[in-house]
Amino acid sequence: MTIDTTALVAGLQLVGCPNADAILEAVTQPPKLDLSIESASTLKLYLDDKDRALITSTAAIDRRCWAVLGGLHYELVGVKKVGSGISVTFEDAIPAALRRRTSPLAVPPGTVSRHGWFTRLAHEARVPHAVDNITELGKVDTVLERSSSGVITNSWDVLGDSAQAAITPWRRFSDGTQLVAGSDEWLTTLYKTPIAVNENSDGVQHIDFDLDAATPASKATIHVDTETVTYAAGQPIILEDCGPADGLWIVSSFKAAVTTNRGHATLTRGPHVLDEPTLRPGTIPNSRDSDSGDTDYLPGQTATDLGGVVDGAARARLVAFALRQVGKPYQWGATGPGGFDCSGLIAAAAAAAGKPVERPAAAQWIACEAAGATIPVAQALQIRGALLFRIVAGGPNHVAISLGNDLTVDARGPGYGVDVFTNAALQGWTGAALWV
């Protein structure tokens, strides 16, 4: 859905308000439109009431009435006075209708699907609706209720809570023409074709983004000339030529001053996922022959090798080779000479010792078991040249060489590279072996 912004000013109407002309004449700055999927969309009018004509006329700003703008309906929900200025807030009529439904209602667990619950409340409020019919079709296993235990709630807020409770979180919003509820994946089917946007697109002034792997959602902003382009809340957008921000986004809000040509769309998507920083040149590693490494980079993890006695020439070559690689970078899928992942370092060290072993770490553990070379972890922590494994369902797996003295040498991850590490006994090893 797009909005014809060229007709917004001429099309602004107040319905059900006996003093509509007086209100419109008192407008002192461009009305502000905020279309959102995070909350109910709003339209705000800013009025000058120096002579107190509006504030003393109850019918002017204290009676349920509606604004119609760009074909969308908004219901009066708020009035705020500061000095001689009054701001009047109109809310999207669809959330407003759902908010009025507050009668007690309870549906037992296992009775209705999420789709059925949303559809039921939409029918009750007689609002048009489009509800996800591909995600979480099973019965909801918790009580679905409204205004229970003496606490009054309403359908709009109840549906918002239910959307967030989904295993795959849904969005609940009005696009101005209907209640929309469903997952981001489903939204792309509702709107059919996402709009491709870059900074050279017509009407786009510039695109900003904020990608932070430590936050639950990423954000981007498209600044536009509203005479050329606007975006509807919930519209899928594909950003192009924006580097790490490329890909699919959802419009979470669109804000514009009605009588100007400036506006901006705020986009949202899931948390930013960082790629592995370094790959083996010329290859595309996969889980069959690579280990992804530790994604952390914590202080106080590295140490200096204290040396020690090694039992046998082959094991001495294994340890010596690994220690010579200290300082080289971690490279996912690499077996040297410029960098290594954890199993790549073990494979190269084992080859230098005269007894090659396949990779990744899981395959190396299987090879040790097949050779009858496994030993207790506690014993391996005391043996210079023993292999220590952490093999977990779903990964990531890891393998290191024990140096005794609570130390290991390993290719731990992108932050650490190949180094000597302390606190070996605290690394959660699941197995150990003497390969050579």
Secondary structure as the mmCIF struct_conf table of DSSP 4:
data_model
#
loop_
_struct_conf.conf_type_id
_struct_conf.id
_struct_conf.beg_label_comp_id
_struct_conf.beg_label_asym_id
_struct_conf.beg_label_seq_id
_struct_conf.end_label_comp_id
_struct_conf.end_label_asym_id
_struct_conf.end_label_seq_id
HELX_RH_3T_P HELX_RH_3T_P1 THR A 5 ALA A 7
HELX_RH_AL_P HELX_RH_AL_P1 LEU A 8 GLY A 11
STRN STRN1 GLN A 13 VAL A 15
BEND BEND1 GLY A 16 GLY A 16
TURN_TY1_P TURN_TY1_P1 PRO A 18 ASN A 19
HELX_RH_AL_P HELX_RH_AL_P2 ALA A 20 GLU A 25
TURN_TY1_P TURN_TY1_P2 ALA A 26 ALA A 26
STRN STRN2 VAL A 27 SER A 36
BEND BEND2 ILE A 37 SER A 39
STRN STRN3 THR A 42 ASP A 48
TURN_TY1_P TURN_TY1_P3 LYS A 50 ASP A 51
TURN_TY1_P TURN_TY1_P4 ALA A 53 THR A 56
HELX_RH_AL_P HELX_RH_AL_P3 THR A 58 ILE A 61
BEND BEND3 ASP A 62 ARG A 63
STRN STRN4 TRP A 66 LEU A 69
TURN_TY1_P TURN_TY1_P5 GLY A 70 GLY A 71
STRN STRN5 LEU A 72 VAL A 82
TURN_TY1_P TURN_TY1_P6 GLY A 83 SER A 84
STRN STRN6 GLY A 85 ASP A 92
HELX_RH_AL_P HELX_RH_AL_P4 ALA A 93 ARG A 99
TURN_TY1_P TURN_TY1_P7 ARG A 100 ARG A 100
BEND BEND4 SER A 103 SER A 103
STRN STRN7 LEU A 105 VAL A 107
TURN_TY1_P TURN_TY1_P8 PRO A 109 GLY A 110
BEND BEND5 THR A 111 THR A 111
STRN STRN8 SER A 113 SER A 113
HELX_RH_AL_P HELX_RH_AL_P5 ARG A 114 ALA A 125
TURN_TY1_P TURN_TY1_P9 ARG A 126 ARG A 126
STRN STRN9 HIS A 129 VAL A 131
BEND BEND6 ASN A 133 THR A 135
BEND BEND7 GLY A 138 GLY A 138
STRN STRN10 LYS A 139 LYS A 139
HELX_LH_PP_P HELX_LH_PP_P1 VAL A 140 VAL A 140
BEND BEND8 ASP A 141 THR A 142
STRN STRN11 LEU A 144 ARG A 146
BEND BEND9 SER A 147 SER A 147
TURN_TY1_P TURN_TY1_P10 SER A 149 GLY A 150
HELX_RH_AL_P HELX_RH_AL_P6 SER A 155 ALA A 165
BEND BEND10 ALA A 166 THR A 168
STRN STRN12 ARG A 171 SER A 174
BEND BEND11 GLY A 176 GLN A 178
STRN STRN13 LEU A 179 GLY A 182
HELX_RH_AL_P HELX_RH_AL_P7 ASP A 184 LEU A 190
BEND BEND12 TYR A 191 TYR A 191
BEND BEND13 THR A 193 THR A 193
HELX_LH_PP_P HELX_LH_PP_P2 PRO A 194 PRO A 194
STRN STRN14 ILE A 195 VAL A 197
TURN_TY1_P TURN_TY1_P11 GLU A 199 ASN A 200
BEND BEND14 SER A 201 SER A 201
TURN_TY1_P TURN_TY1_P12 ASP A 202 GLY A 203
STRN STRN15 VAL A 204 ASP A 210
TURN_TY1_P TURN_TY1_P13 ALA A 213 ALA A 214
BEND BEND15 THR A 215 ALA A 217
STRN STRN16 SER A 218 ASP A 225
TURN_TY1_P TURN_TY1_P14 THR A 226 THR A 228
TURN_TY1_P TURN_TY1_P15 ALA A 233 GLY A 234
STRN STRN17 PRO A 236 LEU A 239
BEND BEND16 ASP A 241 ASP A 241
HELX_RH_3T_P HELX_RH_3T_P2 GLY A 243 ALA A 245
STRN STRN18 GLY A 247 ALA A 257
TURN_TY1_P TURN_TY1_P16 VAL A 258 THR A 259
BEND BEND17 THR A 260 ASN A 261
STRN STRN19 ARG A 262 ARG A 269
BEND BEND18 GLY A 270 GLY A 270
HELX_LH_PP_P HELX_LH_PP_P3 LEU A 274 GLU A 276
BEND BEND19 PRO A 277 PRO A 277
STRN STRN20 LEU A 279 LEU A 279
TURN_TY1_P TURN_TY1_P17 PRO A 281 GLY A 282
TURN_TY1_P TURN_TY1_P18 SER A 287 ASP A 289
TURN_TY1_P TURN_TY1_P19 PRO A 299 GLY A 300
STRN STRN21 THR A 302 THR A 302
BEND BEND20 ASP A 311 GLY A 312
HELX_RH_AL_P HELX_RH_AL_P8 ALA A 313 ARG A 324
TURN_TY1_P TURN_TY1_P20 GLN A 325 GLY A 327
HELX_LH_PP_P HELX_LH_PP_P4 LYS A 328 PRO A 329
STRN STRN22 TYR A 330 TYR A 330
STRN STRN23 TRP A 332 TRP A 332
TURN_TY1_P TURN_TY1_P21 GLY A 333 GLY A 333
STRN STRN24 THR A 335 THR A 335
BEND BEND21 GLY A 336 GLY A 338
STRN STRN25 PHE A 340 PHE A 340
HELX_RH_AL_P HELX_RH_AL_P9 CYS A 342 ALA A 352
TURN_TY1_P TURN_TY1_P22 ALA A 353 GLY A 354
BEND BEND22 ARG A 359 PRO A 360
HELX_RH_AL_P HELX_RH_AL_P10 ALA A 361 ALA A 370
TURN_TY1_P TURN_TY1_P23 ALA A 371 GLY A 372
STRN STRN26 THR A 374 ILE A 375
HELX_RH_AL_P HELX_RH_AL_P11 VAL A 377 ALA A 380
TURN_TY1_P TURN_TY1_P24 LEU A 381 GLN A 382
BEND BEND23 ILE A 383 ILE A 383
TURN_TY1_P TURN_TY1_P25 ARG A 384 GLY A 385
STRN STRN27 LEU A 387 ARG A 390
TURN_TY1_P TURN_TY1_P26 ALA A 393 GLY A 394
STRN STRN28 HIS A 398 GLY A 404
TURN_TY1_P TURN_TY1_P27 ASN A 405 ASP A 406
STRN STRN29 LEU A 407 ALA A 411
TURN_TY1_P TURN_TY1_P28 PRO A 414 TYR A 416
STRN STRN30 VAL A 418 PHE A 421
BEND BEND24 THR A 422 THR A 422
HELX_RH_3T_P HELX_RH_3T_P3 ALA A 424 LEU A 426
BEND BEND25 GLN A 427 GLN A 427
STRN STRN31 GLY A 431 ALA A 433
#
